[in-house]
Structure formats: C-alpha cells, structure tokens
Amino acid sequence: MLLPLLNQALPFAIPTDPHLPLNTNPHSHPRYTDPMPPAQKPIRREIELDFIRGIAILLVVDFHSPKSWLFTPFRLLGFQPFGWAGVDLFFILSGFLVGGLLVKEWRLKGRIASGSFLIRRGLKIWPPYYVFLAVSLATRHRTFHELRGNLLNIQNYTGGIPFTWSLAVEEHAYLFLTLFLAIAAVFTLRMRTLFFTLAGLSAAVVALRTWVSTRGASDIYDPTHLRIEGIFYGVLLAMLYHYRPQTFRKLQTLYWLWLPVLALGLLFLRFHSASVLTGSLLIDTSNFMAVALLLLLYRHKPASPQQASQRNPLYRFIAWVGLYSYGIYLWHVSVDGPIVSLAAHLPHPAAVLWLGLAPIAVGLVIGILATKLIEFPTLKLRDRLFPRRVDSAVGVPAETEAASDVDPTQSVILLETEPGT
C-alpha cells in the first residue's frame, strides 16, 4: 500500500515556465497583462497541499491521543513519540501559503493591501477559535482567568490552553510579515533584499534559541521569538516559488538532498542523546524535515478533477482529513477527557480498543463538524465581503502569470469546492 502512495505523492516535475528578472512593479514589464479579477475565479484546492495538511494533523492528533496507535510502527523501532513535529510542518506550510498570498499580491498588484489581508486572516482564524474558547468557558472546562492569554492571542507567553501556543505564533507571524512588507514598500526594497533579510532573521532566531538553550532555559518551545523561523522558512520558499520559479523547481528535483534530510532526521529522532542543546536541535531537525517534505510532495501541475479522483484512496483520505485540519486541531484534545472517563467503565479489552481508536475518530468527527458549521460558512461570507486580491497562494507562479496570459484557474487540482486559504 505504501509504494502506490509514494508514487502518488512524488509526481514528476512540471514543464519550465518563462523566468523573468526580479521586479516589484509588475506594470513596468512590457508583457504584463492584468489577470482575471480574483472575484471571477473559481475557488479550487490543490490536493497535494491538503495531503501535507493531513499528514501534519494526523501526527498531532495521534501525539495527543492516549495510545498513539498510528505511531506504533515507530514505537516498535525504539522511537520516542514525535507527533509534535506536525506543528512544524504546519508552520512551514502556513508560511508557504500566507507568504505566497503576500508576495503574489506584491508582484501582480505592485502593492499589498495590509488591511484587507489582516481582515481576511482574522475571519479565517478567529470565528472557529473564539467559538472554541466560548464553549470551553460555557462548559466550565476553563475559567476566564485561565483564558486571558488565549483571548489576546499571547497564550504562548502567559499560559492558557497548552496546545494553542502554535496559533499565537502564527498570529504574531501574520502581523510581523505585514509590518515587514509595509516597511519594505516604504523603502522600495527589492524582493531579493527581502529574501536575504528574512533568511538572516531566521538564522538569528535559531542562534537565539541555541543560546537560550545553553543558558538552561526550560521553555524554548512556545515563545514566538524562539519558534517563528519555521514560518519564515515557508515564506522564503514562497518567494522562490513566485519570483524564481525555475530555482524552486530545481530545488524540488534535488531528491539526492531531500531524501537524506528525511533519513538523517529520523536517525536523529531515534538516536539523539540528552543535552542542553537537544531541544533546539530537535526543532531544527523537524523544520528541515518539513521543508524536505514540502519540496518532495508538492507539485503544481495541470490536472482535471477526474485525474485527481484517480489517486490512491489512502492519499485521498489523508488529503480529505487535511481539508478540515484547522477545526480538527482546535477540537481534538477536548474529546480525550470524556473518552478516558468512559474507558474506565469498560472491560479491559474493550477499554484498550476504545482508547486506541476513539480519540482519533471522535476528534476527526468533531473537528469536521465544527469546520462545516463554523469555518466554511464564515469563509464564504468573508469572500463576499472582502474578495480575494489574488486567485490563490500558489497556482501559477506570480512571475509567470504577470508575464503571460496564463489563466491560473486552469492548472489547479480540484479537490473540494469549499473555501480555501
């Protein structure tokens, strides 16, 4: 079963597109033509991205479940649970997609509408999130005092619902990236300058986390200033994707590099020894493995809905789960308490089976229902009130789209008709 799945996940590279000089003002290029207004473009999803989301959310859900049955093959090989790495995969993917929206808008529009971007981000993240917090308060699982950090999105510094620390990091990253690009616009910086500046900031975060680790700090995992580099890595990939598409595709063909990165990462996860630097090195390892997975698994290529439906059933199931990843992430931990309580009243064999299957299954069901009832309707309303300024975060690279008459909607794999990023 695994070999067909790998064949589905590692498709061939796409044909070469025109590669033009870096230019932050698309209208100055003689071949530039305005693309179809985003409001007229159908909303489509690329199944590869949902497949990566699915991997990430299944890692996280299994990590938080009492038995972690999905991890069993690795446990038999002596691994300690590493489902936490799913969060780093989310960070890389989030940076790639959110960064893609920003740099694509910059390239195609010549500017970024910061207010519109932040409003659209808020309407995607906040309604499901604050409904979740409201239910936590209403059911008395949390007190208002405990949720003060969550209400202000600073829970990774003040404390709150433990697993939501990553949502605060993403919120802070959106604000930082908006400010970063606004400053860049004031000083008319080139994308090349932004790329190397962001790369330098990423290195600074790694260096700071390493230094803090050597000082014996106990918490290097949650604070934004020690974890934001994963999102920056995704933004750097988005810059290459849209401004240097040929370079991005060349990176994707370096199987001799990315497969060993995954293999060496797994070896480190299995055989690492405890030291003051272990925690920081584990984060670095997880980030590099996530970058490798994104470059190996994602391919933007023309495909029809019929071709997408012919993919391996396991691949499509994981991608389908990825479609609902945000709702599942919010709600999956909430089901553990009732499930464990019920298990205490079951015979031992049934309790073992219940604790192995129910947390994942019920977590998925609750998350999917929450997504359909809250997130998707909100996104539809958002798209009516605040239309997209670009067609998608990925699709046809912005450099290519700005230099040709390509209709980016003709090369996106249709998975669902629900609203996307």
Buried (B, 14 or more C-beta within 10 A) or exposed (E): EEEEBEEBBEEEEBEEBEBBEBBBEBEEBEEBEEBEEBEEBEBBBBBBBBBBBBBBBBBBBBBBBBBBBBBEEBEEEEBEBBBBBBBBBBBBBBBBBBBBBBBBBBBBBBEBEBEBBEBBBBBBBBBBBEBBBEBBBEEEEBEEEBBBBBBEBBBBBEBBBEBBBBBBBBBBBBBBBBEBBEEBBEEEBEBEBBBEEBBEBBEEBBEBBBEBBEEEBEEBBBBBBBBBBBBBBBBBBBBBBBBBBBEBBEBBEEEEEBEEBBEBBBEBBEEBEEEEBEBBBBBBBBBBBBBBBBBBBBBBBEBEEEEBEEBBEEBBEBBBBBBBBBBBBBBBBBBBEEBBEEBEEEEEEEBBBBBBBBBBBBBBBBBBEBBEEBBBEBBEEBBEEBEBBBBBBBBBBBBBBBBBEBBBBEBBBBBBEBBBB
